[in-house]
Amino acid sequence: MAWYDSAVFYHMYPLGLCGCAHENNGQAVPGAFEKLDAWAAHAFELGCTAIYIGPLFESGSHGYDTIDYRLVDRRLGTNEAFKAFVAACHDRGQKVIVDGVFNHVGRGFFAFEDLKARREGSRYRDWFCDVNFWGNNEYNDGFSYGNWGGHNLLVKLNQRNPEVQQYHFDTVKFWVEQFDIDGIRLDAADVLDFGFMQNLRRFTEGLKPDFWLMGEVIHGDYSRWANPQTLHSVTNYELHKGLWSGHNDHNYFEIAHTMRRLDGLCHDTRLYTFSDNHDVERLPNKLRNRAHIRHIAILVYTLWGIPSIYYGSEFGIEGKKEWGSDWPLRPCLDLADYADAETTNPVTSVYAALGRLKAEEPALTYGKPQELILTTERYAFARTLDGRSLITVLNNADAPAHLEMNLPVPADTVEDLLEDCVGSESVDARIQDGRLMVDLPGNYGTVLGLGQ
C-alpha cells in the first residue's frame, strides 16, 4: 500500500504560525524554519506521519497570491532552509506535501507584469482567462480579466494553455528535485481544469513513486476529482460539516448518511478528513458543547479516510473569523506554551492516544467500517481486520446511554483503549450472552478493543 493510505497529517499554515507580516515586506522572521521543524517534531510525537505545510512560496500577502513559484516566501526564509526542513522531516519518517496554487497568481507574477506593460503585445496574454482590453478594474489596469472568487488580487490562469501547463509541471519538477517533496495539495481544485489535473497526475506518476495529489474541493461528487485518472484524494468538507453540526443538532444520522453517500460515490478512495483548517473556524467556536471535541477527534481517526490535525487544534485553541479576515484562524503560537499539554489537557491527551492507536492497530487503516448502532444521540461502528475489531462508541446526549450490539467478531474480552487519557471517564463495557453491552456517561465517547 502507498504511504498516504496509512498517513496521519499535521497541517501547518507557516506564515501565521511564524508570525509573519500580513503584507510581504521582504523581511524574514528569524528562525522561522527552525520553529516549523520543532512543530513538525511535536507532530511526530502525536503520531503524525506526514506534514502538509503551505502556502510556502513568494507572495504579496496571505500566500495564495503567488509571485514566484520557485522561491520560498522571504518572510519565512530561503530555499535552502526549506530543503533542510524537508530533510529533517524525512529523517523522522514524515512525508511532506505543499500547497500548489495553480489556479491563479498574484498581480506581481512575471507574466501578469508583462501583460500590464505590453497589453495586446504581451506573449503571455493567453496565459490568463477572460482578458478584455476594453474593460478596466479597481487597479485601473485599462483591461479586465478572470479571477478567483471575485478578487482581482488573484488573477486566474488559463490551465488549458499548454505553456501554462508546462510551466506548472516544470515547477513541480523543481520542487521535487530541489526540496524532495512527496505530494501537493491543489488549492481551489474545484475550479481547476480537469484536463490539467489529469495531465498533472500522469506527469507526477513518472516523477516520483507514490507522489500524492490531494485537491481542495468543497461541494459535489468527490469522485469526479478523486479517481485513478485525476487526484488521489480531496478535502472531505461534506464530512467536516457533519462532524460539528451532527453534534450540535444531536443528529448522528447526518454523519452516518454522509459516510454511506461517500462510500457509494468514492468506494475505497480515502478522503482527507479534518475537523478544522486555515479557512474554517475552530471547533470550540462552532460547538455548542465543547465536550464533543473528543467525539470529533475520535471520528476523524476511526472513520474511513486520511486523518489530519490543524496546528493548535490538538490543544483545543479557539479561532473565529473577524471582519471577514481569516488571520485569526492562522495564529502565531509558541510551542513552549503547551509543554505539559499531553499530561494536563484532555484534548491533547486524546489526540496523542489516537495517534498511538492508529500506529498500533492496522484495523484503523485497513478495516472497513461496520455500523452497529445508529440513533440521533448514539453511534457505534466497528473497524475489523484479521479477527481484530475496534469499536467506536459515542453518546452526544447529556444523559448516560446504555448500548447493546452484536459482536462483529467472536470475543471474550473488551478493553477501553482510551481509558488512560486525561479527563477520561469510567465506561462499563462487557460481553454478555454473545453481545456487547456498553454503559457510556453523558457527552462521552471512546474506542473499545475486542479480544479473546
C-alpha positions as CSV (number, residue, x, y, z in Angstrom):
1,M,0.0,0.0,0.0
2,A,1.1,3.6,-0.6
3,W,2.4,5.7,2.3
4,Y,-0.6,8.0,2.2
5,D,-3.1,5.2,2.8
6,S,-2.0,4.9,6.4
7,A,-0.8,8.5,7.0
8,V,-1.9,10.9,9.7
9,F,-1.3,14.5,8.6
10,Y,-0.4,17.6,10.5
11,H,-1.3,20.8,8.8
12,M,0.7,24.0,9.3
13,Y,0.0,27.4,7.9
14,P,3.6,28.8,8.2
15,L,3.0,32.5,7.6
16,G,0.6,32.5,10.5
17,L,2.4,30.1,12.8
18,C,5.7,32.0,12.5
19,G,4.0,35.4,13.0
20,C,5.0,36.8,9.6
21,A,3.9,40.2,8.4
22,H,0.5,40.1,6.7
23,E,1.8,42.0,3.7
24,N,5.1,40.9,2.3
25,N,7.8,43.3,3.5
26,G,10.7,41.1,2.3
27,Q,11.8,40.6,6.0
28,A,12.3,37.1,7.3
29,V,11.2,36.1,10.7
30,P,14.4,34.9,12.4
31,G,14.5,31.1,12.9
32,A,11.2,30.5,11.1
33,F,12.1,27.1,9.7
34,E,13.7,26.1,13.0
35,K,10.3,26.8,14.6
36,L,8.4,24.9,12.0
37,D,10.8,21.9,12.4
38,A,10.1,22.0,16.2
39,W,6.4,21.8,15.4
40,A,6.9,19.0,12.9
41,A,8.8,17.1,15.6
42,H,5.9,17.8,18.0
43,A,3.5,16.4,15.4
44,F,5.7,13.3,15.1
45,E,5.3,12.7,18.9
46,L,1.5,12.9,18.3
47,G,1.8,10.2,15.7
48,C,1.6,12.4,12.6
49,T,3.5,10.7,9.8
50,A,3.0,13.5,7.2
51,I,3.2,17.3,7.2
52,Y,1.1,19.5,5.0
53,I,2.7,22.9,5.0
54,G,1.6,25.8,3.0
55,P,1.4,28.2,1.3
56,L,5.1,28.5,1.1
57,F,6.2,30.4,-2.0
58,E,6.8,34.1,-2.6
59,S,3.5,36.0,-2.5
60,G,2.3,39.5,-1.8
61,S,0.1,38.8,1.3
62,H,-1.6,35.7,2.5
63,G,0.4,33.2,0.4
64,Y,-2.2,32.4,-2.2
65,D,-1.4,35.4,-4.4
66,T,1.8,33.7,-5.7
67,I,4.5,35.9,-7.2
68,D,7.3,33.4,-7.6
69,Y,6.6,29.6,-7.5
70,R,10.3,28.8,-7.2
71,L,11.3,31.0,-4.3
72,V,10.3,30.3,-0.7
73,D,8.5,33.3,0.7
74,R,11.1,35.7,2.1
75,R,9.1,36.2,5.2
76,L,9.9,32.5,6.1
77,G,13.5,32.2,4.9
78,T,15.3,30.7,2.0
79,N,15.0,27.7,-0.4
80,E,18.0,26.1,1.4
81,A,16.2,26.4,4.8
82,F,13.0,24.7,3.4
83,K,15.2,22.0,1.9
84,A,16.7,21.3,5.3
85,F,13.2,21.3,6.9
86,V,12.1,18.6,4.4
87,A,15.2,16.6,5.1
88,A,14.6,16.7,8.8
89,C,11.0,15.6,8.4
90,H,12.2,12.7,6.2
91,D,14.8,11.7,8.8
92,R,11.9,11.4,11.3
93,G,9.9,9.3,8.9
94,Q,7.5,12.1,7.9
95,K,6.4,12.9,4.3
96,V,5.9,16.5,3.3
97,I,3.3,18.0,0.9
98,V,3.0,21.6,-0.1
99,D,0.3,23.9,-1.5
100,G,0.2,24.1,-5.3
101,V,-1.7,27.3,-6.1
102,F,-2.1,26.6,-9.8
103,N,-5.5,28.2,-10.4
104,H,-4.4,31.8,-10.0
105,V,-1.4,34.1,-9.4
106,G,-0.8,37.4,-7.7
107,R,-0.6,40.6,-9.6
108,G,3.2,40.6,-9.2
109,F,3.7,37.4,-11.1
110,F,6.1,37.9,-14.0
111,A,3.7,37.0,-16.8
112,F,1.0,39.3,-15.5
113,E,3.5,42.1,-15.1
114,D,4.3,41.6,-18.8
115,L,0.6,41.7,-19.7
116,K,0.2,45.1,-17.8
117,A,3.2,46.5,-19.6
118,R,2.7,45.2,-23.2
119,R,-1.1,44.7,-23.2
120,E,-2.1,43.2,-26.6
121,G,1.5,42.7,-27.5
122,S,2.3,40.5,-24.5
123,R,3.3,37.0,-25.3
124,Y,1.6,36.0,-22.1
125,R,-1.9,37.3,-22.9
126,D,-3.2,33.8,-23.4
127,W,-1.8,32.7,-20.1
128,F,-4.8,34.3,-18.4
129,C,-8.6,33.9,-18.6
130,D,-11.1,36.4,-20.0
131,V,-8.7,39.2,-20.7
132,N,-10.7,42.1,-22.1
133,F,-8.8,45.1,-23.3
134,W,-12.0,47.1,-23.5
135,G,-12.5,46.7,-19.7
136,N,-11.0,48.1,-16.6
137,N,-10.8,47.3,-12.8
138,E,-10.2,48.9,-9.5
139,Y,-6.4,48.9,-10.2
140,N,-7.0,51.0,-13.3
141,D,-5.1,48.5,-15.5
142,G,-7.0,49.5,-18.5
143,F,-8.2,46.0,-19.0
144,S,-10.2,43.3,-17.1
145,Y,-9.5,39.6,-16.5
146,G,-10.8,36.5,-14.9
147,N,-10.1,36.0,-11.2
148,W,-10.8,33.7,-8.3
149,G,-13.8,34.4,-6.1
150,G,-14.3,37.9,-7.4
151,H,-10.9,39.1,-6.1
152,N,-8.8,40.8,-8.8
153,L,-5.8,40.3,-6.4
154,L,-6.0,36.7,-7.6
155,V,-5.5,36.5,-11.4
156,K,-6.9,33.3,-13.0
157,L,-4.6,31.3,-15.1
158,N,-5.7,29.6,-18.3
159,Q,-4.8,26.0,-17.4
160,R,-5.8,24.8,-20.9
161,N,-2.9,26.7,-22.4
162,P,-0.1,24.1,-23.0
163,E,2.5,26.7,-22.0
164,V,0.8,27.3,-18.6
165,Q,0.6,23.5,-18.0
166,Q,4.3,23.1,-18.9
167,Y,5.2,25.9,-16.6
168,H,3.4,24.2,-13.7
169,F,4.9,20.9,-14.5
170,D,8.4,22.4,-14.5
171,T,7.6,24.0,-11.2
172,V,6.6,20.7,-9.7
173,K,9.7,19.1,-11.1
174,F,11.7,21.9,-9.5
175,W,10.0,21.3,-6.1
176,V,10.8,17.6,-6.2
177,E,14.4,18.0,-7.4
178,Q,15.3,20.9,-5.1
179,F,13.2,20.0,-2.0
180,D,12.3,16.3,-2.4
181,I,8.6,17.0,-1.6
182,D,6.2,14.0,-1.5
183,G,3.0,15.5,-2.8
184,I,0.9,18.5,-3.4
185,R,-2.4,19.9,-2.1
186,L,-4.0,21.6,-5.1
187,D,-5.6,24.8,-4.0
188,A,-9.1,25.6,-5.4
189,A,-9.2,22.2,-7.2
190,D,-12.9,22.6,-7.6
191,V,-12.3,25.2,-10.3
192,L,-9.2,23.7,-11.9
193,D,-9.4,22.3,-15.4
194,F,-9.9,18.5,-15.3
195,G,-7.6,18.0,-18.3
196,F,-4.8,19.9,-16.5
197,M,-5.3,17.8,-13.3
198,Q,-5.3,14.5,-15.3
199,N,-2.1,15.6,-17.2
200,L,-0.5,16.5,-13.8
201,R,-1.4,13.1,-12.5
202,R,0.4,11.4,-15.4
203,F,3.3,13.7,-15.1
204,T,3.9,13.2,-11.3
205,E,3.5,9.4,-11.6
206,G,6.6,9.4,-13.7
207,L,8.4,11.9,-11.4
208,K,8.5,10.2,-8.0
209,P,7.0,6.9,-6.7
210,D,3.8,7.3,-4.6
211,F,3.7,11.1,-5.2
212,W,0.3,12.2,-3.7
213,L,-2.1,14.7,-5.2
214,M,-4.9,16.0,-3.0
215,G,-7.4,18.6,-4.1
216,E,-9.3,21.3,-2.2
217,V,-12.9,20.6,-3.1
218,I,-15.9,21.9,-1.1
219,H,-19.1,20.5,-2.7
220,G,-20.1,18.0,-5.2
221,D,-19.5,14.4,-6.3
222,Y,-15.9,13.9,-5.0
223,S,-15.3,11.0,-7.3
224,R,-15.1,13.5,-10.2
225,W,-11.8,14.6,-8.7
226,A,-10.6,11.7,-6.7
227,N,-10.2,8.8,-9.0
228,P,-7.4,6.8,-10.7
229,Q,-7.1,9.3,-13.6
230,T,-7.2,12.6,-11.7
231,L,-6.3,13.1,-8.0
232,H,-5.7,10.6,-5.2
233,S,-7.9,12.4,-2.7
234,V,-9.8,15.6,-1.9
235,T,-10.7,17.5,1.2
236,N,-13.8,16.0,2.8
237,Y,-15.8,19.2,3.5
238,E,-19.0,17.2,3.5
239,L,-18.0,15.2,6.5
240,H,-16.4,18.2,8.1
241,K,-19.7,20.0,8.2
242,G,-21.5,16.9,9.6
243,L,-18.9,16.4,12.3
244,W,-19.8,19.6,14.1
245,S,-23.4,20.1,13.1
246,G,-24.3,16.4,13.8
247,H,-23.2,17.0,17.4
248,N,-24.8,20.5,17.7
249,D,-28.1,19.1,16.4
250,H,-27.8,15.8,18.2
251,N,-28.1,14.0,14.9
252,Y,-25.7,11.2,14.2
253,F,-27.8,10.3,11.2
254,E,-26.1,13.2,9.4
255,I,-22.6,11.8,9.9
256,A,-23.7,8.2,9.1
257,H,-25.6,9.3,6.0
258,T,-22.6,11.3,4.8
259,M,-20.3,8.2,5.2
260,R,-22.8,6.0,3.3
261,R,-23.1,8.5,0.5
262,L,-19.4,9.0,0.1
263,D,-18.8,5.2,0.2
264,G,-21.4,4.9,-2.6
265,L,-19.6,7.6,-4.7
266,C,-15.9,7.1,-3.8
267,H,-15.8,3.5,-2.7
268,D,-12.3,2.7,-1.3
269,T,-10.9,6.1,-2.1
270,R,-9.7,7.7,1.2
271,L,-10.7,11.3,1.5
272,Y,-8.7,13.9,3.6
273,T,-10.6,14.1,6.9
274,F,-10.4,17.2,9.1
275,S,-12.2,18.9,11.9
276,D,-10.9,22.4,11.1
277,N,-8.3,24.1,8.9
278,H,-6.9,27.5,7.9
279,D,-10.2,28.5,6.2
280,V,-12.9,27.5,8.7
281,E,-13.5,28.4,12.3
282,R,-12.1,26.1,15.0
283,L,-14.3,23.6,16.8
284,P,-14.5,25.5,20.1
285,N,-16.2,28.3,18.3
286,K,-18.7,26.1,16.5
287,L,-19.7,23.5,19.0
288,R,-22.5,24.1,21.5
289,N,-20.8,21.7,23.8
290,R,-17.1,21.6,23.8
291,A,-17.0,18.1,25.4
292,H,-17.8,17.0,21.8
293,I,-14.3,17.9,20.7
294,R,-13.4,14.4,22.0
295,H,-16.1,12.8,19.9
296,I,-15.0,14.5,16.8
297,A,-11.3,13.7,17.3
298,I,-12.3,10.0,17.7
299,L,-14.4,10.1,14.5
300,V,-11.6,11.8,12.5
301,Y,-9.3,8.9,13.4
302,T,-11.7,6.0,13.2
303,L,-14.0,6.7,10.2
304,W,-12.7,5.7,6.7
305,G,-10.3,8.4,5.5
306,I,-7.0,10.1,6.0
307,P,-7.0,11.9,9.4
308,S,-5.4,15.2,9.9
309,I,-4.8,17.8,12.7
310,Y,-4.6,21.5,12.0
311,Y,-1.9,23.1,14.2
312,G,-3.2,24.1,17.6
313,S,-6.4,22.1,17.4
314,E,-4.7,19.4,19.4
315,F,-4.7,21.9,22.2
316,G,-8.3,22.9,21.7
317,I,-7.5,26.5,20.9
318,E,-10.1,28.9,19.6
319,G,-10.2,30.6,16.3
320,K,-13.0,32.8,14.8
321,K,-13.1,34.9,11.7
322,E,-13.3,38.6,12.4
323,W,-14.5,41.3,10.0
324,G,-14.1,38.7,7.2
325,S,-10.5,38.1,8.0
326,D,-9.0,34.5,8.1
327,W,-5.9,35.6,10.1
328,P,-7.5,34.7,13.5
329,L,-7.7,31.2,12.2
330,R,-3.9,31.2,11.5
331,P,-2.3,32.4,14.8
332,C,1.2,32.7,15.8
333,L,1.8,30.1,18.5
334,D,4.6,29.3,20.8
335,L,5.1,25.5,21.4
336,A,6.6,26.2,24.8
337,D,3.2,27.4,26.0
338,Y,1.9,23.9,25.6
339,A,4.8,21.9,27.0
340,D,2.7,20.0,29.5
341,A,-0.4,19.7,27.4
342,E,-0.4,15.9,26.9
343,T,-0.5,15.3,30.7
344,T,-2.9,18.2,31.6
345,N,-5.1,18.9,28.6
346,P,-7.8,16.3,27.8
347,V,-7.9,17.3,24.1
348,T,-4.2,16.9,23.6
349,S,-4.2,13.7,25.5
350,V,-6.9,12.1,23.4
351,Y,-5.2,13.2,20.1
352,A,-1.9,11.6,21.4
353,A,-3.7,8.4,22.3
354,L,-5.5,8.2,19.0
355,G,-2.1,8.7,17.2
356,R,-0.7,5.7,19.1
357,L,-3.8,3.6,18.3
358,K,-3.5,4.5,14.6
359,A,0.1,3.3,14.6
360,E,-0.5,0.2,16.5
361,E,-3.9,-1.0,15.1
362,P,-3.9,-1.8,11.4
363,A,-7.7,-2.2,11.6
364,L,-8.0,1.6,11.9
365,T,-6.4,1.9,8.5
366,Y,-7.5,-1.2,6.5
367,G,-10.6,-2.4,8.4
368,K,-13.8,-1.4,6.6
369,P,-16.4,0.3,8.9
370,Q,-19.4,-1.7,10.0
371,E,-22.3,0.2,11.5
372,L,-23.5,-1.3,14.8
373,I,-25.8,1.3,16.4
374,L,-27.3,4.5,15.0
375,T,-29.8,6.8,16.7
376,T,-29.9,10.6,16.9
377,E,-27.8,10.5,20.1
378,R,-25.8,7.3,19.9
379,Y,-23.4,6.0,17.3
380,A,-21.3,2.8,17.3
381,F,-19.3,1.2,14.5
382,A,-16.5,-1.3,14.1
383,R,-13.3,-1.4,12.2
384,T,-12.3,-5.0,11.8
385,L,-9.2,-6.7,10.3
386,D,-7.9,-10.2,10.6
387,G,-10.2,-11.0,13.5
388,R,-9.2,-7.9,15.5
389,S,-12.1,-5.4,15.9
390,L,-12.0,-1.8,17.3
391,I,-15.4,-0.3,18.1
392,T,-16.1,3.4,18.3
393,V,-18.9,4.2,20.8
394,L,-20.4,7.7,21.1
395,N,-23.1,9.4,23.1
396,N,-23.9,13.1,22.4
397,A,-26.7,13.4,25.0
398,D,-26.4,14.8,28.5
399,A,-27.8,11.6,30.0
400,P,-25.9,8.4,30.2
401,A,-26.5,5.8,27.5
402,H,-26.8,2.0,27.5
403,L,-25.8,0.4,24.2
404,E,-26.3,-3.2,23.2
405,M,-24.9,-4.6,20.0
406,N,-23.9,-7.7,18.2
407,L,-20.3,-8.7,18.2
408,P,-18.6,-8.1,14.8
409,V,-16.1,-10.9,15.7
410,P,-16.0,-13.6,18.3
411,A,-14.6,-12.2,21.5
412,D,-14.4,-12.9,25.2
413,T,-12.9,-9.6,26.5
414,V,-13.3,-5.9,25.9
415,E,-10.9,-3.1,26.7
416,D,-11.4,0.7,26.8
417,L,-8.4,1.8,24.6
418,L,-8.7,5.5,25.7
419,E,-9.1,5.0,29.4
420,D,-5.7,6.4,30.3
421,C,-6.4,9.8,28.7
422,V,-6.5,12.9,30.8
423,G,-10.2,13.5,31.7
424,S,-11.4,10.0,30.7
425,E,-14.5,8.8,32.5
426,S,-15.4,5.3,33.6
427,V,-17.0,3.1,30.9
428,D,-18.7,-0.2,31.8
429,A,-18.1,-2.4,28.8
430,R,-18.7,-6.2,28.9
431,I,-19.6,-9.2,26.8
432,Q,-22.8,-10.9,27.9
433,D,-24.8,-13.6,26.1
434,G,-22.7,-13.1,23.0
435,R,-23.5,-9.4,22.8
436,L,-21.5,-6.3,23.7
437,M,-23.0,-4.2,26.5
438,V,-21.7,-0.6,27.0
439,D,-22.7,2.0,29.5
440,L,-21.4,5.4,28.5
441,P,-21.5,8.6,30.5
442,G,-23.3,11.6,29.0
443,N,-21.5,13.6,26.3
444,Y,-18.8,10.9,26.1
445,G,-17.2,8.6,23.7
446,T,-14.3,6.1,23.4
447,V,-12.8,3.3,21.4
448,L,-13.1,-0.3,22.6
449,G,-10.9,-3.2,21.6
450,L,-12.3,-6.8,21.5
451,G,-10.1,-9.7,22.4
452,Q,-10.1,-13.4,23.1
